């Protein structure tokens, strides 16, 4: 039995690696410290034609980084939620959720 990558699987892997290349460990470390949703990463995947699926049945658990400033993180998350709501939602809905 062959457990190696098929040619099609390798093409998919290579294509995803090209899209993800700009998002190196420094990017993720910076995001971990500053907080916020990685919109630019998701946008890059979507722009390359990849679909992102959110599945409620999948549960992940995240332990916050011990080097993170909790107060600053809360402020950044609040800011990001406000910006996301006002930039993406219809005005009446943005008003209600914020």
Number of C-alpha atoms within 10 A of each C-alpha: 3 5 5 8 10 10 9 9 11 12 12 11 12 12 13 14 12 11 16 14 9 12 15 9 10 10 12 13 12 10 13 17 17 17 20 16 14 13 10 10 15 15 13 15 16 13 11 13 9 14 10 10 6 7 7 6 6 6 7 5 5 6 5 10 11 8 8 13 12 14 8 13 16 14 13 15 15 14 13 15 16 15 14 14 18 17 11 10 13 10 11 9 12 16 12 8 11 11
